[in-house]
Amino acid sequence: MKTKRLLAALTASALVATLFAGCGGSGSGSDNAAADSGSADTSSSASAGKTTVNVWATGSDNVRQIFETLVEDFNTNSEYKDTYEAKLNFLLSGTGGATLPDMLISSYKANQEKTDFDVMDLGDEDVTKVLSMVGEDAIQPLDFSKIPNAEKVSAKPIALEGKLQPYRGTTVVLAYNSDKIPENEVPTTYDELEQWIKDHPGRFVYNTPGTGGAGDSFARTTVYNLIDDPSALTSSDPKWMEQWDAGFEKLKELHPYMYKSGGTIVYPNKNQGALDLLTQGEIDMCPMWADMVLSQRKAGIVPESVKITTIQPSFQGSVQGICVPASSSNPEGGFAFINYILSADAQTLLVQQMAAIPVVTDGVDLSGAEDLMNLDTSKFRTMGIGDLGTDFNARWDDEIGTLG
């Protein structure tokens, strides 16, 4: 583990060095970052009279697509279109190399100033990692006088309140085939779900942890349900590893009841792998991101018979946050982009394009995604364990993935 982390840290440092080489502002270093990350052009040139706002985000391809749409709308339709020009810098998750929090941490440790990190999208795991490595000072306080739309938001971030602004919700739910499972038999608690799995061998699966957040959430929920202290859910302290044993025994107990192919237990790779098995009728139930189910159902990829529900204690849910790093070259532009992303127009784009759970509802078009109305971002069970996630996934690989 230490070797892997050292390599990751060296990769991050090398990438940041490339990014900021000779960079005294929104300058030459960002072109190298775009090349390294496969992102959009991040050069500082902007249309006459406008200043550049470098927007950094990471995630799966659906996140890339929505950020491309948001940046385009900000540049052409928003109240800021004549003042700022946003440039998207996107790192596709799961491709190896430095992550967005790695880059932020490394630039802060190197005392970089006036960087191209103007506004940054961070998830719960990212926040936990940044806090554990460098603390709060890497992110600057939000100027809410320049973000009036934030007054409409009741959702709170996992940490860094006043520095990290929630802008969309996301949660793992229980997705199921309503043609096979009557409504009165759908589990409503984790204990009921466990019993359903045992009563219906081969009809449930979760994707391999480490390849997608839905599988991560099921495995971690199983383990952390058996840890009494709720603070463990948002801690990267290695002491919690000592309390994983009971949960991993539970995962071993459930293993024989998982989906089989050719007589062998199979855990699919990635969230999509599990959702495909549900769509194809190979299984009847799985944990899945709400936005994936709803967006693909709307597109006709997932049948209308696939429904979603929540259980208690719930799977992982979170509000994705956006912030302005302390080293931003254009914090005013960063605040403008944050205010824009909280507008009714931007929230509608998030709902309609990726079935994101909006953090405001006034003026937001929920047509086709009415199920989102039942998902309250203020009541999500958040989880962020930082680098412990790497150790957790490695233990799963060693103890569960090898059971056969």
C-alpha positions as CSV (number, residue, x, y, z in Angstrom):
1,M,0.0,0.0,0.0
2,K,2.8,2.4,0.9
3,T,4.5,1.8,-2.4
4,K,1.3,2.5,-4.3
5,R,0.6,5.7,-2.4
6,L,4.2,6.9,-2.9
7,L,3.9,6.4,-6.7
8,A,0.6,8.2,-6.7
9,A,2.1,11.1,-4.8
10,L,5.1,11.3,-7.1
11,T,2.8,11.2,-10.1
12,A,0.7,14.0,-8.7
13,S,3.8,16.1,-7.9
14,A,5.2,15.6,-11.4
15,L,1.9,16.5,-13.0
16,V,1.6,19.7,-10.9
17,A,5.2,20.6,-11.7
18,T,4.3,20.4,-15.4
19,L,1.1,22.3,-14.9
20,F,2.7,25.3,-13.2
21,A,6.1,25.3,-14.9
22,G,6.7,29.0,-15.7
23,C,3.2,29.9,-14.7
24,G,2.7,33.2,-13.0
25,G,-1.0,33.3,-13.5
26,S,-3.6,31.9,-15.9
27,G,-0.7,31.2,-18.3
28,S,1.4,28.7,-20.1
29,G,1.3,25.8,-17.6
30,S,-2.4,25.1,-18.2
31,D,-1.9,23.9,-21.8
32,N,0.3,21.1,-20.5
33,A,-2.4,20.2,-18.0
34,A,-4.9,19.9,-20.7
35,A,-2.6,17.6,-22.7
36,D,-1.8,15.4,-19.7
37,S,-5.4,15.1,-18.5
38,G,-7.1,14.9,-21.9
39,S,-9.1,18.0,-21.0
40,A,-10.4,20.9,-23.0
41,D,-8.0,23.7,-23.9
42,T,-7.1,25.7,-20.8
43,S,-5.1,28.5,-22.3
44,S,-5.7,32.0,-20.8
45,S,-6.8,33.6,-24.1
46,A,-10.4,34.7,-23.9
47,S,-12.7,36.8,-26.1
48,A,-12.0,40.5,-26.0
49,G,-13.1,42.1,-22.8
50,K,-13.6,38.8,-21.0
51,T,-11.5,37.1,-18.3
52,T,-10.9,33.3,-18.2
53,V,-12.5,31.1,-15.5
54,N,-10.8,27.7,-15.4
55,V,-13.3,25.1,-14.3
56,W,-11.9,21.8,-13.0
57,A,-14.0,18.7,-12.7
58,T,-13.6,14.9,-12.6
59,G,-15.8,11.9,-12.8
60,S,-17.4,9.5,-15.3
61,D,-18.2,10.5,-18.9
62,N,-21.7,11.7,-17.9
63,V,-20.1,14.2,-15.6
64,R,-17.9,15.4,-18.5
65,Q,-20.9,15.8,-20.7
66,I,-22.9,17.9,-18.2
67,F,-19.9,20.1,-17.5
68,E,-19.4,20.7,-21.2
69,T,-23.1,21.8,-21.4
70,L,-22.8,24.0,-18.3
71,V,-19.7,25.7,-19.5
72,E,-21.2,26.4,-22.9
73,D,-24.4,27.7,-21.3
74,F,-22.4,29.9,-18.9
75,N,-20.5,31.4,-21.8
76,T,-23.4,32.0,-24.1
77,N,-26.6,32.4,-22.1
78,S,-25.8,33.4,-18.5
79,E,-25.8,36.9,-17.0
80,Y,-22.0,36.6,-17.1
81,K,-21.6,35.9,-20.8
82,D,-20.1,39.3,-21.5
83,T,-17.7,39.3,-18.5
84,Y,-16.2,35.8,-18.3
85,E,-15.3,32.9,-20.5
86,A,-15.2,29.5,-18.8
87,K,-12.7,26.9,-19.8
88,L,-13.3,23.2,-18.8
89,N,-10.5,21.1,-17.5
90,F,-11.7,17.5,-17.0
91,L,-10.0,14.4,-15.6
92,L,-11.8,11.2,-16.4
93,S,-12.0,9.0,-13.3
94,G,-10.5,5.6,-13.1
95,T,-7.7,6.2,-15.7
96,G,-4.8,6.2,-13.2
97,G,-2.4,9.0,-12.5
98,A,-3.0,12.1,-10.4
99,T,-6.5,12.9,-9.2
100,L,-8.0,16.3,-8.8
101,P,-7.5,16.4,-5.0
102,D,-3.9,15.2,-5.6
103,M,-3.2,18.1,-7.8
104,L,-4.8,20.6,-5.4
105,I,-2.9,19.1,-2.5
106,S,0.4,19.2,-4.3
107,S,0.0,22.7,-5.6
108,Y,-0.8,23.9,-2.1
109,K,2.2,22.1,-0.6
110,A,4.4,23.7,-3.3
111,N,3.1,27.2,-2.2
112,Q,1.9,27.8,-5.7
113,E,0.1,31.2,-6.2
114,K,-2.1,32.5,-8.9
115,T,-2.8,29.1,-10.4
116,D,-5.3,28.0,-13.0
117,F,-7.4,26.4,-10.3
118,D,-10.2,29.0,-10.4
119,V,-13.2,26.8,-9.5
120,M,-13.1,23.1,-8.6
121,D,-15.7,20.3,-8.3
122,L,-15.1,18.1,-5.2
123,G,-16.9,15.0,-3.9
124,D,-17.0,13.7,-0.3
125,E,-13.9,11.5,-0.7
126,D,-12.0,14.4,-2.3
127,V,-12.9,16.7,0.6
128,T,-11.9,14.1,3.2
129,K,-8.5,13.6,1.5
130,V,-7.8,17.3,1.1
131,L,-8.6,18.0,4.8
132,S,-6.5,15.0,6.0
133,M,-3.5,16.1,3.9
134,V,-3.4,19.9,4.0
135,G,-6.4,21.2,6.0
136,E,-8.9,23.9,5.2
137,D,-6.4,26.6,4.0
138,A,-6.2,25.2,0.5
139,I,-9.7,26.4,-0.2
140,Q,-10.8,30.0,0.3
141,P,-14.0,31.3,1.9
142,L,-16.9,31.9,-0.4
143,D,-18.0,35.5,-0.9
144,F,-21.8,35.0,-0.6
145,S,-22.4,38.6,-1.6
146,K,-21.4,37.4,-5.0
147,I,-23.3,34.1,-4.8
148,P,-26.9,35.3,-4.0
149,N,-28.4,32.0,-5.4
150,A,-26.8,30.2,-2.4
151,E,-29.6,31.5,-0.2
152,K,-32.0,29.0,-1.8
153,V,-29.8,26.0,-0.9
154,S,-30.5,24.1,2.3
155,A,-28.2,21.2,1.7
156,K,-24.9,21.2,3.7
157,P,-21.5,19.9,2.6
158,I,-19.8,17.0,4.4
159,A,-17.3,19.5,5.7
160,L,-15.9,23.0,4.9
161,E,-19.2,24.8,5.3
162,G,-18.7,28.3,4.0
163,K,-16.0,27.2,1.7
164,L,-17.6,24.3,-0.3
165,Q,-20.9,25.0,-1.9
166,P,-23.3,22.1,-2.6
167,Y,-24.6,22.3,-6.2
168,R,-26.1,18.8,-6.9
169,G,-27.1,15.7,-5.1
170,T,-26.3,12.1,-5.9
171,T,-27.2,8.9,-4.0
172,V,-27.0,5.2,-4.3
173,V,-30.5,3.6,-4.2
174,L,-31.9,0.1,-4.5
175,A,-32.9,-0.5,-8.2
176,Y,-35.3,-3.4,-8.8
177,N,-37.4,-5.0,-11.5
178,S,-41.0,-4.2,-10.5
179,D,-42.3,-6.9,-12.9
180,K,-40.6,-9.5,-10.7
181,I,-40.9,-8.0,-7.3
182,P,-44.3,-6.8,-5.9
183,E,-44.3,-3.5,-4.2
184,N,-45.1,-5.0,-0.8
185,E,-42.0,-7.3,-1.1
186,V,-39.5,-4.5,-1.8
187,P,-37.0,-4.2,1.1
188,T,-37.3,-1.1,3.2
189,T,-34.4,-1.8,5.6
190,Y,-30.9,-3.3,5.2
191,D,-32.0,-6.3,7.3
192,E,-34.9,-6.9,4.9
193,L,-32.6,-6.6,2.0
194,E,-30.2,-9.1,3.5
195,Q,-33.1,-11.5,4.0
196,W,-34.3,-10.9,0.4
197,I,-30.9,-11.7,-1.0
198,K,-30.8,-15.0,0.9
199,D,-34.3,-15.9,-0.1
200,H,-33.6,-15.2,-3.8
201,P,-30.1,-16.7,-4.5
202,G,-28.5,-15.5,-7.7
203,R,-30.9,-12.6,-8.2
204,F,-28.8,-9.8,-6.6
205,V,-25.4,-8.4,-7.3
206,Y,-23.2,-5.4,-6.6
207,N,-20.3,-4.3,-8.8
208,T,-16.7,-4.8,-7.7
209,P,-15.7,-2.1,-5.2
210,G,-13.1,0.2,-6.7
211,T,-14.8,0.0,-10.1
212,G,-17.8,2.0,-9.3
213,G,-19.4,3.9,-6.4
214,A,-22.6,1.8,-6.3
215,G,-20.6,-1.4,-5.4
216,D,-18.4,0.7,-3.0
217,S,-21.5,1.9,-1.3
218,F,-23.1,-1.5,-0.8
219,A,-19.9,-3.0,0.6
220,R,-19.1,0.0,2.8
221,T,-22.7,0.2,4.1
222,T,-22.5,-3.5,5.0
223,V,-19.3,-3.0,7.0
224,Y,-20.0,0.4,8.5
225,N,-23.5,-0.6,9.7
226,L,-21.7,-2.8,12.2
227,I,-19.5,0.1,13.6
228,D,-21.4,1.9,16.4
229,D,-19.6,5.3,16.1
230,P,-21.2,7.3,13.3
231,S,-18.1,9.5,13.0
232,A,-16.3,6.6,11.3
233,L,-18.4,7.4,8.2
234,T,-16.5,10.6,7.5
235,S,-13.0,9.7,8.9
236,S,-9.8,8.6,7.2
237,D,-8.2,7.6,10.5
238,P,-6.6,4.1,10.1
239,K,-8.0,3.1,13.5
240,W,-11.3,2.2,11.9
241,M,-9.7,-0.6,10.0
242,E,-9.6,-2.6,13.2
243,Q,-13.4,-2.5,13.2
244,W,-14.0,-3.8,9.7
245,D,-13.8,-7.5,10.6
246,A,-17.5,-8.1,11.4
247,G,-18.6,-6.4,8.2
248,F,-16.3,-8.4,6.1
249,E,-17.6,-11.5,7.7
250,K,-21.1,-10.4,6.7
251,L,-20.0,-9.8,3.1
252,K,-18.5,-13.4,3.1
253,E,-21.8,-14.7,4.4
254,L,-23.7,-13.0,1.6
255,H,-21.2,-14.1,-1.1
256,P,-22.8,-17.5,-2.0
257,Y,-26.2,-15.8,-2.7
258,M,-24.8,-13.4,-5.4
259,Y,-25.3,-13.6,-9.1
260,K,-23.8,-16.6,-10.9
261,S,-22.7,-17.1,-14.5
262,G,-21.7,-20.6,-15.6
263,G,-22.1,-21.8,-12.0
264,T,-19.6,-19.2,-10.7
265,I,-20.2,-16.1,-8.5
266,V,-19.5,-13.1,-10.7
267,Y,-19.2,-9.5,-9.5
268,P,-19.5,-7.2,-12.6
269,N,-17.0,-4.4,-13.2
270,K,-18.3,-0.8,-13.0
271,N,-21.8,0.5,-12.1
272,Q,-22.9,-0.1,-15.7
273,G,-22.1,-3.7,-15.5
274,A,-24.5,-4.3,-12.7
275,L,-27.2,-2.1,-14.3
276,D,-26.8,-4.0,-17.5
277,L,-27.5,-7.3,-15.7
278,L,-30.7,-5.8,-14.2
279,T,-31.8,-4.4,-17.6
280,Q,-31.2,-7.8,-19.2
281,G,-33.2,-9.6,-16.6
282,E,-30.2,-11.6,-15.3
283,I,-30.9,-10.2,-11.8
284,D,-33.8,-8.6,-10.1
285,M,-32.2,-6.1,-7.8
286,C,-28.9,-4.2,-7.3
287,P,-27.5,-1.0,-5.6
288,M,-27.2,1.7,-8.2
289,W,-26.8,5.5,-8.6
290,A,-30.2,7.1,-8.9
291,D,-29.0,9.4,-11.7
292,M,-27.8,6.4,-13.8
293,V,-31.1,4.6,-13.5
294,L,-33.3,7.6,-14.2
295,S,-31.2,9.1,-17.1
296,Q,-31.0,5.7,-18.9
297,R,-34.7,5.0,-18.2
298,K,-35.5,8.3,-19.8
299,A,-33.3,7.5,-22.8
300,G,-35.1,4.1,-23.2
301,I,-32.0,2.1,-22.3
302,V,-33.4,0.9,-19.0
303,P,-37.0,-0.4,-19.1
304,E,-39.8,1.4,-17.3
305,S,-40.2,-1.7,-15.1
306,V,-36.9,-0.8,-13.3
307,K,-37.8,1.3,-10.2
308,I,-35.8,2.8,-7.4
309,T,-36.3,3.0,-3.7
310,T,-34.3,3.8,-0.6
311,I,-33.6,1.7,2.5
312,Q,-32.7,2.4,6.1
313,P,-29.9,2.7,7.1
314,S,-29.4,4.2,3.7
315,F,-26.7,3.6,1.1
316,Q,-24.2,6.4,0.5
317,G,-25.7,9.7,-0.6
318,S,-23.9,13.1,-0.9
319,V,-24.1,16.6,-2.2
320,Q,-21.4,17.3,-4.7
321,G,-19.6,20.5,-3.9
322,I,-17.8,23.3,-5.8
323,C,-15.2,25.6,-4.4
324,V,-12.6,28.3,-5.2
325,P,-9.1,27.2,-4.3
326,A,-7.0,29.6,-2.3
327,S,-4.6,29.9,-5.3
328,S,-7.2,30.9,-7.8
329,S,-6.1,33.5,-10.3
330,N,-9.7,34.6,-10.8
331,P,-11.8,34.1,-7.6
332,E,-14.4,36.7,-8.8
333,G,-15.0,34.5,-11.9
334,G,-15.1,31.4,-9.7
335,F,-17.8,33.0,-7.5
336,A,-19.7,33.9,-10.7
337,F,-19.6,30.3,-12.0
338,I,-20.8,29.0,-8.6
339,N,-23.7,31.5,-8.6
340,Y,-24.6,30.4,-12.2
341,I,-24.6,26.7,-11.3
342,L,-27.1,27.4,-8.6
343,S,-29.5,29.1,-11.0
344,A,-32.8,27.6,-12.0
345,D,-31.5,27.3,-15.6
346,A,-28.3,25.4,-14.6
347,Q,-30.2,23.2,-12.1
348,T,-32.6,22.3,-14.9
349,L,-29.8,21.3,-17.2
350,L,-28.4,19.1,-14.4
351,V,-31.8,17.4,-13.9
352,Q,-32.6,16.9,-17.6
353,Q,-29.2,15.8,-18.8
354,M,-27.9,13.7,-16.0
355,A,-30.9,13.2,-13.6
356,A,-28.9,15.0,-10.8
357,I,-30.8,15.7,-7.7
358,P,-31.2,19.5,-7.6
359,V,-30.3,21.6,-4.5
360,V,-33.0,24.1,-5.4
361,T,-36.4,23.5,-6.8
362,D,-37.9,26.9,-7.6
363,G,-38.1,27.2,-11.3
364,V,-36.4,23.9,-12.0
365,D,-38.0,21.6,-14.6
366,L,-38.4,18.1,-13.1
367,S,-40.4,16.6,-15.9
368,G,-39.3,13.1,-16.7
369,A,-37.4,12.9,-13.4
370,E,-40.2,13.2,-10.9
371,D,-38.7,10.4,-8.8
372,L,-36.1,12.9,-7.7
373,M,-38.7,14.8,-5.7
374,N,-38.6,12.0,-3.1
375,L,-34.8,12.3,-2.6
376,D,-34.1,14.9,0.0
377,T,-30.4,16.0,-0.1
378,S,-30.6,17.4,3.4
379,K,-31.2,13.8,4.7
380,F,-28.5,11.9,2.9
381,R,-26.2,9.6,4.8
382,T,-22.8,10.9,3.7
383,M,-19.7,8.8,3.7
384,G,-16.1,9.9,3.0
385,I,-13.2,7.8,4.2
386,G,-10.4,9.2,2.1
387,D,-7.4,7.0,1.5
388,L,-9.0,4.2,3.6
389,G,-11.0,3.5,0.5
390,T,-7.9,2.1,-1.1
391,D,-7.2,-0.3,1.8
392,F,-10.9,-1.2,1.9
393,N,-11.0,-2.2,-1.7
394,A,-7.7,-4.1,-1.4
395,R,-9.1,-6.1,1.5
396,W,-12.3,-6.8,-0.5
397,D,-10.2,-8.1,-3.4
398,D,-8.2,-10.3,-1.1
399,E,-11.1,-11.7,1.0
400,I,-14.2,-11.6,-1.2
401,G,-13.1,-11.3,-4.8
402,T,-11.0,-14.5,-4.4
403,L,-13.8,-16.7,-3.0
404,G,-14.9,-17.9,-6.4
